[in-house]
Amino acid sequence: MAGTVVPDRRRRRRQETIEQVLDVAVEVMTEQGVAGLTLGEVARRMGIRPPSLYGYFDGKHALYDALFERGWRALQRVLEQAGATGDGADPLTAWREGTAVLVRWAVEHPAHSALMFWRPVPGFTPSARAYEPAVELDAASRVLLVRLRDAGHLAAGVDVDRAYRTWTALVGGIISQQLSNAPDEPFETGAFTAVLPDVMDMWLGHHRSNPSAR
């Protein structure tokens, strides 16, 4: 019995330290940009020597990988809690509310957003494990658009893949414009996030007319 308690305690303590490292890394990225993250700065803020971090991450790209996965899993949880990824809610409501939740989360977590949605770190490619929640959300989003089409909110002959790509381009544009030009403004009244309902209406009207079938 005692032999199993100690390893469990050690694993828990190790995981707590990993979470602390990730928290501090996000602080650094928020202040200095994603590319400004260094193991040395993280260690300095934690009050430890940089080599100590190698017991948890074998390099800066491993730390980026953990941050990438952490961000996507956090976004995934928020969308699931909002009912935007299930199949029980009305698809139009799920799409509208889910899009708003995604954009709000992205502008309120700028360091994670930069790492997740853009490529600010030369040479960094997320691992398959880190990318998994992004792939899962991609699949869930495509299913939601199919449900929108089947419910009559999109044209019957709409090209779902094209509709999905235009939706991600518009959403990404809102996020990018807000974070680039007015990062300190709240989601509700942000210069660009405030026009999200207009952008969603434009997208919906466009694909109701099924231009991709021409």
Backbone as CSV, one residue per row, in Angstrom:
resi,resn,N_x,N_y,N_z,CA_x,CA_y,CA_z,C_x,C_y,C_z
1,MET,0.828,-1.205,0.000,0.000,0.000,0.000,0.867,1.262,0.000
2,ALA,1.846,1.308,0.939,2.711,2.481,1.040,3.525,2.672,-0.228
3,GLY,3.886,1.546,-0.875,4.708,1.632,-2.075,3.981,2.301,-3.222
4,THR,2.634,2.228,-3.238,1.888,2.865,-4.324,1.572,4.327,-4.021
5,VAL,1.520,4.683,-2.747,1.183,6.049,-2.380,2.277,7.024,-2.793
6,VAL,3.540,6.641,-2.546,4.660,7.528,-2.862,4.742,7.832,-4.356
7,PRO,4.690,6.823,-5.259,4.716,7.141,-6.693,3.554,8.030,-7.115
8,ASP,2.356,7.802,-6.552,1.218,8.638,-6.903,1.473,10.081,-6.480
9,ARG,2.029,10.249,-5.292,2.327,11.587,-4.813,3.374,12.254,-5.693
10,ARG,4.359,11.474,-6.109,5.402,12.021,-6.971,4.834,12.425,-8.322
11,ARG,3.955,11.574,-8.870,3.345,11.914,-10.156,2.498,13.174,-10.048
12,ARG,1.761,13.283,-8.956,0.930,14.468,-8.756,1.788,15.716,-8.623
13,ARG,2.887,15.616,-7.862,3.773,16.755,-7.692,4.434,17.126,-9.021
14,ARG,4.805,16.117,-9.789,5.419,16.380,-11.093,4.427,17.098,-12.006
15,GLN,3.179,16.635,-12.021,2.174,17.271,-12.873,1.892,18.694,-12.421
16,GLU,1.884,18.931,-11.128,1.695,20.288,-10.613,2.818,21.205,-11.065
17,THR,4.044,20.675,-11.075,5.182,21.482,-11.524,5.072,21.777,-13.011
18,ILE,4.656,20.788,-13.783,4.474,20.992,-15.222,3.444,22.083,-15.476
19,GLU,2.338,22.031,-14.745,1.299,23.050,-14.921,1.823,24.423,-14.538
20,GLN,2.655,24.483,-13.509,3.244,25.761,-13.108,4.161,26.289,-14.202
21,VAL,4.961,25.413,-14.777,5.843,25.817,-15.875,5.015,26.386,-17.035
22,LEU,3.931,25.714,-17.378,3.085,26.164,-18.482,2.439,27.509,-18.165
23,ASP,2.005,27.686,-16.925,1.414,28.969,-16.526,2.416,30.106,-16.684
24,VAL,3.637,29.867,-16.218,4.670,30.896,-16.316,5.034,31.146,-17.779
25,ALA,5.076,30.093,-18.569,5.391,30.259,-19.989,4.355,31.128,-20.686
26,VAL,3.091,30.957,-20.335,2.039,31.793,-20.916,2.236,33.250,-20.507
27,GLU,2.625,33.489,-19.258,2.904,34.849,-18.804,4.008,35.483,-19.650
28,VAL,5.072,34.717,-19.894,6.191,35.225,-20.684,5.741,35.540,-22.109
29,MET,4.993,34.623,-22.721,4.537,34.838,-24.096,3.601,36.040,-24.180
30,THR,2.762,36.219,-23.174,1.838,37.353,-23.168,2.593,38.671,-23.134
31,GLU,3.679,38.706,-22.373,4.447,39.941,-22.215,5.459,40.159,-23.338
32,GLN,6.069,39.078,-23.828,7.194,39.213,-24.741,6.943,38.609,-26.121
33,GLY,5.748,38.124,-26.358,5.453,37.481,-27.628,5.793,36.010,-27.592
34,VAL,5.133,35.242,-28.440,5.344,33.790,-28.442,6.793,33.446,-28.734
35,ALA,7.382,34.109,-29.720,8.766,33.817,-30.089,9.761,34.265,-29.026
36,GLY,9.304,35.094,-28.071,10.193,35.568,-27.014,10.307,34.625,-25.831
37,LEU,9.619,33.505,-25.892,9.679,32.532,-24.799,11.052,31.878,-24.742
38,THR,11.636,31.812,-23.543,12.885,31.085,-23.337,12.781,30.272,-22.056
39,LEU,13.455,29.147,-22.026,13.480,28.333,-20.818,14.169,29.095,-19.688
40,GLY,15.163,29.896,-20.040,15.877,30.663,-19.031,14.974,31.642,-18.308
41,GLU,14.101,32.330,-19.052,13.197,33.293,-18.431,12.153,32.592,-17.577
42,VAL,11.656,31.454,-18.061,10.690,30.679,-17.267,11.339,30.239,-15.956
43,ALA,12.553,29.723,-16.040,13.266,29.271,-14.844,13.513,30.433,-13.885
44,ARG,13.902,31.588,-14.431,14.162,32.750,-13.578,12.917,33.140,-12.793
45,ARG,11.774,33.149,-13.450,10.536,33.536,-12.784,10.093,32.494,-11.752
46,MET,10.496,31.246,-11.975,10.138,30.200,-11.027,11.144,30.083,-9.894
47,GLY,12.269,30.793,-10.017,13.290,30.749,-8.981,14.108,29.482,-8.987
48,ILE,14.286,28.889,-10.188,15.086,27.672,-10.306,16.125,27.865,-11.399
49,ARG,17.073,26.931,-11.494,18.090,26.994,-12.542,17.525,26.384,-13.829
50,PRO,17.869,26.946,-15.002,17.332,26.447,-16.269,17.482,24.939,-16.484
51,PRO,18.636,24.315,-16.110,18.740,22.863,-16.343,17.648,22.057,-15.640
52,SER,17.073,22.602,-14.569,16.031,21.880,-13.849,14.799,21.646,-14.723
53,LEU,14.555,22.544,-15.684,13.383,22.399,-16.541,13.496,21.219,-17.493
54,TYR,14.728,20.791,-17.756,14.901,19.679,-18.689,14.411,18.363,-18.101
55,GLY,14.124,18.345,-16.811,13.503,17.165,-16.228,12.033,17.058,-16.581
56,TYR,11.491,18.148,-17.152,10.075,18.174,-17.512,9.860,18.357,-19.015
57,PHE,10.742,19.113,-19.644,10.657,19.355,-21.092,12.068,19.259,-21.671
58,ASP,12.214,18.532,-22.768,13.562,18.312,-23.303,14.026,19.429,-24.230
59,GLY,13.340,20.553,-24.201,13.754,21.700,-24.999,12.587,22.664,-25.165
60,LYS,12.874,23.801,-25.790,11.847,24.830,-25.937,10.698,24.360,-26.824
61,HIS,11.003,23.602,-27.869,9.936,23.139,-28.756,9.025,22.146,-28.046
62,ALA,9.553,21.385,-27.116,8.704,20.492,-26.319,7.762,21.304,-25.439
63,LEU,8.245,22.427,-24.931,7.401,23.317,-24.143,6.326,23.939,-25.024
64,TYR,6.700,24.385,-26.221,5.708,24.903,-27.155,4.655,23.838,-27.471
65,ASP,5.092,22.615,-27.638,4.174,21.531,-27.974,3.132,21.346,-26.868
66,ALA,3.581,21.357,-25.620,2.666,21.216,-24.494,1.707,22.397,-24.413
67,LEU,2.202,23.596,-24.705,1.356,24.787,-24.688,0.323,24.743,-25.812
68,PHE,0.730,24.261,-26.966,-0.169,24.130,-28.115,-1.317,23.187,-27.765
69,GLU,-0.975,22.021,-27.225,-2.014,21.055,-26.855,-2.912,21.610,-25.751
70,ARG,-2.300,22.253,-24.778,-3.073,22.806,-23.661,-4.097,23.829,-24.160
71,GLY,-3.686,24.682,-25.088,-4.596,25.680,-25.624,-5.766,25.073,-26.360
72,TRP,-5.483,24.107,-27.231,-6.565,23.488,-28.000,-7.512,22.695,-27.105
73,ARG,-6.970,22.036,-26.094,-7.853,21.287,-25.190,-8.709,22.241,-24.354
74,ALA,-8.164,23.379,-23.973,-8.937,24.373,-23.237,-10.072,24.911,-24.106
75,LEU,-9.766,25.223,-25.353,-10.790,25.710,-26.272,-11.843,24.633,-26.512
76,GLN,-11.403,23.408,-26.660,-12.319,22.292,-26.867,-13.305,22.164,-25.692
77,ARG,-12.788,22.278,-24.473,-13.658,22.178,-23.290,-14.679,23.311,-23.257
78,VAL,-14.230,24.522,-23.574,-15.134,25.672,-23.553,-16.258,25.499,-24.576
79,LEU,-15.915,25.009,-25.753,-16.931,24.799,-26.789,-17.887,23.672,-26.416
80,GLU,-17.356,22.624,-25.804,-18.217,21.528,-25.365,-19.185,22.005,-24.287
81,GLN,-18.695,22.808,-23.359,-19.555,23.335,-22.295,-20.637,24.245,-22.854
82,ALA,-20.341,24.907,-23.952,-21.318,25.798,-24.582,-22.298,25.035,-25.464
83,GLY,-22.104,23.726,-25.604,-22.984,22.914,-26.433,-22.771,23.095,-27.917
84,ALA,-21.583,23.575,-28.297,-21.327,23.874,-29.704,-20.774,22.692,-30.486
85,THR,-20.445,21.594,-29.807,-19.845,20.461,-30.519,-20.712,19.208,-30.462
86,GLY,-21.825,19.251,-29.753,-22.692,18.086,-29.677,-23.707,18.080,-30.808
87,ASP,-24.579,17.070,-30.828,-25.564,16.975,-31.895,-26.992,17.129,-31.379
88,GLY,-27.147,17.598,-30.126,-28.482,17.723,-29.566,-29.102,19.094,-29.754
89,ALA,-28.283,20.125,-29.814,-28.810,21.489,-29.898,-29.222,21.846,-31.320
90,ASP,-30.054,22.874,-31.430,-30.392,23.414,-32.739,-29.105,23.842,-33.435
91,PRO,-28.871,23.398,-34.666,-27.574,23.679,-35.307,-27.296,25.163,-35.514
92,LEU,-28.320,25.953,-35.800,-28.089,27.379,-36.011,-27.672,28.056,-34.708
93,THR,-28.341,27.701,-33.620,-27.965,28.250,-32.312,-26.565,27.805,-31.922
94,ALA,-26.280,26.512,-32.134,-24.956,25.980,-31.794,-23.868,26.669,-32.603
95,TRP,-24.147,26.931,-33.879,-23.157,27.582,-34.735,-22.919,29.028,-34.314
96,ARG,-23.987,29.766,-34.086,-23.845,31.172,-33.687,-23.151,31.286,-32.333
97,GLU,-23.635,30.539,-31.355,-23.068,30.645,-30.018,-21.653,30.084,-29.971
98,GLY,-21.423,28.987,-30.688,-20.089,28.399,-30.716,-19.070,29.321,-31.357
99,THR,-19.464,30.007,-32.434,-18.557,30.947,-33.087,-18.205,32.097,-32.147
100,ALA,-19.207,32.599,-31.433,-18.957,33.690,-30.491,-18.047,33.237,-29.352
101,VAL,-18.277,32.019,-28.862,-17.436,31.487,-27.782,-15.997,31.332,-28.255
102,LEU,-15.815,30.826,-29.465,-14.468,30.641,-30.008,-13.731,31.971,-30.120
103,VAL,-14.397,32.974,-30.692,-13.745,34.271,-30.882,-13.452,34.927,-29.536
104,ARG,-14.400,34.842,-28.606,-14.164,35.415,-27.285,-12.947,34.763,-26.630
105,TRP,-12.897,33.446,-26.661,-11.778,32.734,-26.030,-10.460,33.157,-26.680
106,ALA,-10.461,33.244,-27.993,-9.223,33.561,-28.713,-8.697,34.948,-28.347
107,VAL,-9.584,35.951,-28.285,-9.092,37.305,-27.997,-8.764,37.473,-26.512
108,GLU,-9.335,36.612,-25.668,-9.017,36.688,-24.236,-7.796,35.856,-23.866
109,HIS,-7.282,35.069,-24.814,-6.079,34.257,-24.589,-5.118,34.492,-25.757
110,PRO,-4.591,35.713,-25.879,-3.794,36.069,-27.060,-2.521,35.252,-27.233
111,ALA,-1.865,34.881,-26.130,-0.622,34.117,-26.270,-0.907,32.737,-26.855
112,HIS,-1.926,32.068,-26.324,-2.294,30.765,-26.863,-2.771,30.890,-28.310
113,SER,-3.562,31.926,-28.590,-4.090,32.096,-29.943,-2.979,32.238,-30.971
114,ALA,-1.974,33.031,-30.642,-0.867,33.225,-31.582,-0.177,31.905,-31.897
115,LEU,0.012,31.076,-30.881,0.677,29.794,-31.085,-0.215,28.807,-31.826
116,MET,-1.519,28.837,-31.541,-2.452,27.872,-32.118,-2.845,28.185,-33.552
117,PHE,-3.079,29.478,-33.840,-3.672,29.845,-35.121,-2.681,30.366,-36.149
118,TRP,-1.496,30.770,-35.699,-0.499,31.278,-36.629,0.777,30.448,-36.499
119,ARG,1.857,30.867,-37.120,3.115,30.130,-37.078,4.233,31.083,-36.650
120,PRO,4.218,31.522,-35.377,5.169,32.536,-34.932,6.545,32.002,-34.550
121,VAL,6.688,30.665,-34.485,7.949,30.082,-34.026,8.607,29.323,-35.181
122,PRO,9.674,29.848,-35.749,10.343,29.140,-36.854,10.776,27.737,-36.438
123,GLY,10.452,26.773,-37.275,10.887,25.411,-37.037,9.996,24.587,-36.122
124,PHE,9.011,25.225,-35.492,8.140,24.461,-34.591,6.957,23.882,-35.355
125,THR,6.790,22.574,-35.222,5.635,21.871,-35.766,5.027,21.047,-34.645
126,PRO,3.749,21.230,-34.338,3.155,20.472,-33.235,3.140,18.979,-33.516
127,SER,3.276,18.209,-32.463,3.226,16.759,-32.585,1.802,16.311,-32.891
128,ALA,1.659,15.053,-33.310,0.333,14.503,-33.596,-0.552,14.549,-32.354
129,ARG,0.037,14.264,-31.210,-0.741,14.314,-29.966,-1.219,15.726,-29.672
130,ALA,-0.352,16.712,-29.810,-0.725,18.092,-29.528,-1.777,18.590,-30.515
131,TYR,-1.716,18.094,-31.747,-2.626,18.545,-32.790,-3.980,17.841,-32.739
132,GLU,-4.058,16.764,-31.976,-5.268,15.934,-31.956,-6.543,16.717,-31.619
133,PRO,-6.562,17.546,-30.552,-7.808,18.271,-30.269,-8.204,19.244,-31.371
134,ALA,-7.224,19.809,-32.081,-7.540,20.690,-33.208,-8.221,19.897,-34.317
135,VAL,-7.730,18.696,-34.573,-8.328,17.830,-35.590,-9.752,17.443,-35.191
136,GLU,-9.940,17.163,-33.899,-11.270,16.800,-33.414,-12.255,17.950,-33.562
137,LEU,-11.810,19.172,-33.260,-12.679,20.338,-33.411,-12.972,20.625,-34.881
138,ASP,-11.990,20.401,-35.728,-12.188,20.564,-37.162,-13.302,19.638,-37.641
139,ALA,-13.234,18.369,-37.224,-14.241,17.393,-37.634,-15.619,17.765,-37.092
140,ALA,-15.677,18.186,-35.823,-16.960,18.556,-35.217,-17.565,19.770,-35.923
141,SER,-16.718,20.709,-36.321,-17.208,21.911,-37.009,-17.789,21.557,-38.373
142,ARG,-17.154,20.653,-39.072,-17.661,20.239,-40.381,-19.000,19.519,-40.242
143,VAL,-19.120,18.693,-39.201,-20.387,18.008,-38.947,-21.488,19.034,-38.665
144,LEU,-21.149,20.079,-37.913,-22.122,21.118,-37.601,-22.600,21.821,-38.868
145,LEU,-21.716,22.060,-39.818,-22.129,22.706,-41.068,-23.031,21.790,-41.880
146,VAL,-22.774,20.500,-41.842,-23.665,19.539,-42.513,-25.056,19.601,-41.884
147,ARG,-25.099,19.710,-40.552,-26.381,19.820,-39.867,-27.094,21.119,-40.227
148,LEU,-26.324,22.196,-40.382,-26.911,23.456,-40.834,-27.545,23.289,-42.207
149,ARG,-26.828,22.621,-43.091,-27.358,22.384,-44.440,-28.614,21.523,-44.385
150,ASP,-28.570,20.429,-43.630,-29.702,19.513,-43.575,-30.930,20.143,-42.929
151,ALA,-30.704,21.147,-42.061,-31.821,21.844,-41.413,-32.369,22.975,-42.290
152,GLY,-31.773,23.183,-43.457,-32.269,24.185,-44.379,-31.676,25.566,-44.206
153,HIS,-30.658,25.712,-43.348,-30.048,27.021,-43.144,-29.006,27.339,-44.204
154,LEU,-28.529,26.311,-44.895,-27.629,26.472,-46.029,-28.278,25.809,-47.229
155,ALA,-27.858,26.213,-48.421,-28.424,25.631,-49.632,-28.156,24.128,-49.693
156,ALA,-29.092,23.397,-50.237,-28.972,21.936,-50.284,-27.731,21.499,-51.043
157,GLY,-27.342,22.265,-52.066,-26.183,21.881,-52.864,-24.902,22.572,-52.472
158,VAL,-24.854,23.147,-51.294,-23.679,23.913,-50.884,-22.445,23.010,-50.796
159,ASP,-21.318,23.556,-51.163,-20.035,22.867,-51.006,-19.612,23.063,-49.553
160,VAL,-19.786,22.035,-48.733,-19.549,22.165,-47.295,-18.081,22.504,-47.008
161,ASP,-17.167,21.906,-47.752,-15.756,22.189,-47.520,-15.438,23.656,-47.820
162,ARG,-15.980,24.175,-48.898,-15.753,25.581,-49.241,-16.393,26.499,-48.194
163,ALA,-17.600,26.146,-47.758,-18.274,26.928,-46.729,-17.462,26.925,-45.435
164,TYR,-16.904,25.782,-45.103,-16.099,25.681,-43.884,-14.852,26.563,-43.994
165,ARG,-14.197,26.543,-45.151,-12.984,27.342,-45.314,-13.292,28.835,-45.264
166,THR,-14.407,29.257,-45.839,-14.746,30.681,-45.766,-15.085,31.076,-44.331
167,TRP,-15.747,30.192,-43.600,-16.080,30.477,-42.195,-14.808,30.643,-41.365
168,THR,-13.847,29.723,-41.519,-12.612,29.834,-40.739,-11.817,31.079,-41.133
169,ALA,-11.860,31.443,-42.418,-11.146,32.641,-42.857,-11.760,33.896,-42.239
170,LEU,-13.078,33.964,-42.185,-13.745,35.122,-41.595,-13.514,35.200,-40.095
171,VAL,-13.642,34.067,-39.422,-13.422,34.045,-37.976,-11.971,34.395,-37.656
172,GLY,-11.052,33.806,-38.397,-9.647,34.112,-38.187,-9.341,35.576,-38.425
173,GLY,-10.026,36.173,-39.400,-9.821,37.587,-39.679,-10.290,38.479,-38.539
174,ILE,-11.439,38.148,-37.962,-11.943,38.909,-36.817,-10.947,38.845,-35.664
175,ILE,-10.486,37.637,-35.360,-9.539,37.453,-34.256,-8.255,38.229,-34.516
176,SER,-7.716,38.077,-35.728,-6.455,38.729,-36.080,-6.577,40.250,-36.015
177,GLN,-7.663,40.791,-36.558,-7.850,42.245,-36.553,-7.979,42.786,-35.129
178,GLN,-8.724,42.067,-34.289,-8.903,42.534,-32.921,-7.597,42.505,-32.146
179,LEU,-6.876,41.391,-32.236,-5.627,41.260,-31.487,-4.538,42.179,-32.025
180,SER,-4.581,42.474,-33.320,-3.546,43.322,-33.917,-3.791,44.798,-33.669
181,ASN,-5.069,45.207,-33.664,-5.386,46.631,-33.654,-5.998,47.152,-32.358
182,ALA,-6.664,46.280,-31.614,-7.320,46.742,-30.385,-7.310,45.637,-29.344
183,PRO,-6.124,45.154,-28.955,-6.038,43.977,-28.087,-6.584,44.177,-26.682
184,ASP,-6.687,45.415,-26.229,-7.136,45.668,-24.860,-8.635,45.904,-24.753
185,GLU,-9.330,45.896,-25.874,-10.775,46.117,-25.838,-11.509,44.828,-25.493
186,PRO,-12.610,44.905,-24.737,-13.369,43.702,-24.386,-14.092,43.118,-25.593
187,PHE,-14.409,41.857,-25.505,-15.063,41.154,-26.609,-16.354,41.841,-27.030
188,GLU,-17.181,42.229,-26.069,-18.509,42.757,-26.388,-18.452,44.056,-27.186
189,THR,-17.450,44.893,-26.909,-17.392,46.213,-27.549,-16.137,46.415,-28.388
190,GLY,-15.421,45.346,-28.672,-14.210,45.459,-29.468,-14.511,45.978,-30.865
191,ALA,-13.580,46.727,-31.426,-13.788,47.327,-32.745,-14.130,46.285,-33.800
192,PHE,-13.585,45.092,-33.668,-13.804,44.046,-34.673,-14.683,42.909,-34.148
193,THR,-14.528,42.546,-32.892,-15.373,41.479,-32.348,-16.839,41.906,-32.290
194,ALA,-17.096,43.199,-32.159,-18.479,43.669,-32.095,-19.225,43.469,-33.411
195,VAL,-18.489,43.330,-34.528,-19.157,43.134,-35.819,-19.280,41.655,-36.169
196,LEU,-18.933,40.782,-35.242,-19.038,39.349,-35.516,-20.443,38.935,-35.935
197,PRO,-21.520,39.407,-35.278,-22.862,39.018,-35.741,-23.121,39.410,-37.200
198,ASP,-22.618,40.570,-37.623,-22.785,40.983,-39.013,-22.059,40.037,-39.962
199,VAL,-20.852,39.652,-39.565,-20.056,38.751,-40.392,-20.734,37.385,-40.490
200,MET,-21.290,36.908,-39.389,-21.986,35.623,-39.431,-23.218,35.689,-40.320
201,ASP,-23.958,36.813,-40.256,-25.131,36.970,-41.122,-24.721,36.994,-42.589
202,MET,-23.607,37.669,-42.900,-23.119,37.722,-44.276,-22.769,36.329,-44.769
203,TRP,-22.054,35.571,-43.917,-21.665,34.211,-44.306,-22.898,33.347,-44.543
204,LEU,-23.863,33.442,-43.641,-25.061,32.622,-43.742,-25.848,32.964,-45.005
205,GLY,-26.031,34.257,-45.263,-26.754,34.661,-46.462,-26.049,34.235,-47.737
206,HIS,-24.741,34.327,-47.729,-23.952,33.944,-48.907,-24.144,32.479,-49.240
207,HIS,-24.066,31.620,-48.239,-24.138,30.188,-48.507,-25.559,29.645,-48.563
208,ARG,-26.521,30.457,-48.185,-27.916,30.099,-48.456,-28.216,30.186,-49.931
209,SER,-27.528,31.106,-50.620,-27.746,31.277,-52.062,-26.926,30.288,-52.883
210,ASN,-26.082,29.509,-52.220,-25.306,28.436,-52.838,-24.454,28.893,-54.018
211,PRO,-23.612,29.910,-53.842,-22.739,30.333,-54.958,-21.720,29.278,-55.338
212,SER,-21.381,28.383,-54.424,-20.353,27.376,-54.725,-20.857,26.315,-55.695
213,ALA,-22.171,26.286,-55.970,-22.701,25.286,-56.904,-22.633,25.766,-58.347
214,ARG,-22.269,27.041,-58.545,-22.250,27.574,-59.912,-21.082,27.015,-60.702
